[in-house]
Amino acid sequence: MVSKKVQSIKPSGVRAIFDMAKEDSINLGLGELDFRPPQKVIEACKKALDADSYRYGPTMGIPELRSKIAKKISKYNQEISAANVMITASGTQGALATFQTLFEEGDEVLIPDPGFVIYSPECTLSGAKPVPYIMDEALNIDVEVLKERISPQTKGIVVNSPANPCGSVLSEEAFRTIGDLAEDYDLWIISDEVYENFIYEGQHHSFNEYLDHAVVLNSFSKCFAVAGWRMGYLSAPESIMNEISKMQYHILACPPGPFQYALCEAFESQEAFIEEIFPILKKRRDLTTDLLNEIPGFSCPRPKGAFYAFPEYELALPSAEFAVQLANQGVLCSPGTAFGDAGEGHLRISYAASEENIEKGIAIIADFVKSQR
Ligand SMILES: Cc1ncc(COP(=O)(O)O)c(C=O)c1O
């Protein structure tokens, strides 16, 4: 009764644990910042609701916001203009529109494993086959492994830096190699850069530089802490914008008006907001990594970006079961396998939570591990 495509995709393993939350659960599961958005954006949203923002708008989003985004990302590529930018109703929807536009039956798309939960199902829904590429020991992309996975059917490579769940940041060398591969093999890069503002060590390299061969996905969920507004954007070569726009129309018609006006009016407050929260997140990262590494059998590289730690553990317990047991003990985190088969033996701990909750949550994990040894 239901299409084979939909039957073949799994629900998110992150959500499965989130749905087990009790009232007093400590949430180290979701990638959602616990900060209030900047006051300016809230005020601008109230103003937009009072104004004439309740009608259908342009499918690609309001021109003022597209222009502001284009100006911002033109630091990576001076040729980018508003014609390369589309507002989406979240990074997730932008990814769906992109996969549906670019890929089809018979194509293969390389996806990171471990990698964010939407890539594989969205690839499958487009008809293409997701082909996982495995990270190296330090959870970085190994470009040699990536190269080996390229076949005559390969049409795209999904790259996510800073990475969820690995917390790794692409080196300049790996970035250039992947850009060159896309040009040499005539592939699309789908670059998910929603964590571009959250880099503690290293520097962001944006595939906006390679825009002839790339669609770059971004989101307002993290940089403005408005995950519930479901707002994002993407940039792509002008030659395919009409095609992605057709897809966007059939998914959405147009992105929500009030949030676009609000984000446009408060756009410039983003920088100050990030500056304010960045040192807090960096401190939380260090606390999380240090505490996890104190648990016997746990080993956790210090993440260079995003807001996730991805420790490996030695217990003989599948990660899905481990996460369920921990949820029963009162702490929510995500099983490594929610992000692909290579995530087995790992948990993902989000440190987008208060220091107090990080300490309490990791203490529960430590106690549970002790009880199992
Ligand atoms: C790597 C990555 N890409 C995309 C998204 C989706 O963001 P949005 O809230 O805009 O759908 C997330 C959300 O956690 C993410 O971690």
PDBQT file of the ligand as one rigid body, heavy atoms in Angstrom, charges set to zero:
ROOT
HETATM    1  C1  LIG A 401      24.665  18.556   9.406  1.00  0.00    +0.000 C 
HETATM    2  C2  LIG A 401      23.268  19.065   9.441  1.00  0.00    +0.000 A 
HETATM    3  N1  LIG A 401      22.707  19.426   8.295  1.00  0.00    +0.000 NA
HETATM    4  C3  LIG A 401      21.447  19.899   8.249  1.00  0.00    +0.000 A 
HETATM    5  C4  LIG A 401      20.708  20.005   9.392  1.00  0.00    +0.000 A 
HETATM    6  C5  LIG A 401      19.297  20.455   9.258  1.00  0.00    +0.000 C 
HETATM    7  O1  LIG A 401      19.065  21.709   9.758  1.00  0.00    +0.000 OA
HETATM    8  P1  LIG A 401      17.633  22.352   9.660  1.00  0.00    +0.000 P 
HETATM    9  O2  LIG A 401      17.176  22.581  11.063  1.00  0.00    +0.000 OA
HETATM   10  O3  LIG A 401      17.849  23.622   8.924  1.00  0.00    +0.000 OA
HETATM   11  O4  LIG A 401      16.737  21.428   8.927  1.00  0.00    +0.000 OA
HETATM   12  C6  LIG A 401      21.237  19.631  10.612  1.00  0.00    +0.000 A 
HETATM   13  C7  LIG A 401      20.444  19.700  11.843  1.00  0.00    +0.000 C 
HETATM   14  O5  LIG A 401      20.811  19.237  12.892  1.00  0.00    +0.000 OA
HETATM   15  C8  LIG A 401      22.566  19.143  10.639  1.00  0.00    +0.000 A 
HETATM   16  O6  LIG A 401      23.142  18.746  11.771  1.00  0.00    +0.000 OA
ENDROOT
TORSDOF 0
